[in-house]
Amino acid sequence: VNDRSHPLFNEYRPEEVAGIDLFIVEEKYYGTGISGIILAAFIEGYVKGKFQAIVSDPVKQNTRALSFFEKNGFKRMDHHADGLHQLMVKTV
């Protein structure tokens, strides 16, 4: 999120937010839980203690990604600048 007037920054300062730009898993691992384990390890090892929140912005039509992030504690934010993506945030 580059827009400093974004509602996200009503809750967090820019330096408190980390972002995941891309998170991919092979189809053979769908539904196994491995992605959630990897995400949790990433947050524990690289985000927790350094940032207050982590964000992702999957394409709104990517229901698998939206579901994944929600299952892993991310909340949808109502506002996104381009309208194609869904900004999702998780407090860590």
C-alpha positions in Angstrom: 0.0 0.0 0.0 1.7 3.2 -1.2 -1.1 5.6 -0.4 -0.4 7.0 3.0 -4.0 8.2 3.3 -5.3 4.6 3.1 -7.5 3.5 6.0 -4.8 0.9 7.0 -2.7 3.8 8.2 -5.4 4.8 10.7 -4.4 1.7 12.6 -0.7 1.2 11.8 2.3 3.4 10.9 3.8 2.5 7.5 7.0 1.1 9.2 4.8 -1.3 11.3 3.4 -3.1 8.3 5.0 -6.0 6.3 3.6 -7.3 3.1 3.5 -10.6 1.2 3.6 -9.9 -2.5 3.2 -13.4 -3.8 2.6 -16.8 -2.1 2.3 -19.8 -4.4 2.0 -23.6 -3.7 1.8 -26.5 -6.1 -1.6 -27.8 -6.7 -0.7 -31.2 -5.3 -0.4 -29.5 -1.9 -3.9 -27.9 -2.0 -5.9 -28.8 1.1 -2.9 -30.4 3.0 -2.4 -27.4 5.4 1.3 -27.0 4.3 0.7 -23.4 3.1 -0.7 -22.4 6.5 2.3 -24.0 8.2 4.7 -22.2 5.9 2.9 -18.8 6.4 2.9 -19.2 10.2 6.7 -20.0 10.1 7.3 -17.0 7.9 5.4 -14.7 10.2 7.1 -16.2 13.3 10.6 -15.9 11.8 10.5 -12.7 9.9 7.5 -10.6 10.9 6.6 -11.1 14.6 8.5 -8.7 16.9 9.5 -6.5 13.9 6.1 -5.4 12.6 2.6 -5.0 14.0 0.7 -6.3 10.9 1.2 -8.2 7.7 -0.8 -7.5 4.5 -1.6 -9.2 1.3 -3.7 -8.2 -1.7 -4.9 -11.2 -3.7 -7.0 -10.7 -6.8 -10.7 -10.5 -5.7 -11.6 -13.4 -8.1 -9.0 -15.7 -6.5 -11.4 -17.3 -4.1 -8.8 -19.9 -3.0 -6.3 -17.2 -2.0 -9.0 -15.2 -0.2 -10.2 -18.3 1.7 -6.6 -19.2 2.6 -5.8 -15.8 4.1 -9.0 -15.7 6.0 -8.4 -19.2 7.4 -5.0 -17.9 8.6 -6.3 -14.9 10.5 -6.3 -12.2 7.8 -9.3 -9.8 7.7 -10.6 -8.1 4.6 -10.3 -4.3 4.4 -13.0 -2.5 2.6 -10.8 -0.2 0.5 -8.3 -0.9 -2.2 -7.0 1.6 -4.7 -7.3 -0.4 -7.9 -10.6 -2.3 -7.3 -9.1 -5.5 -8.7 -7.4 -6.7 -5.5 -8.7 -7.4 -2.0 -6.5 -5.9 0.7 -6.2 -8.3 3.7 -4.5 -7.6 7.0 -3.4 -9.6 10.0 -2.2 -8.2 13.3 0.8 -10.1 14.5 
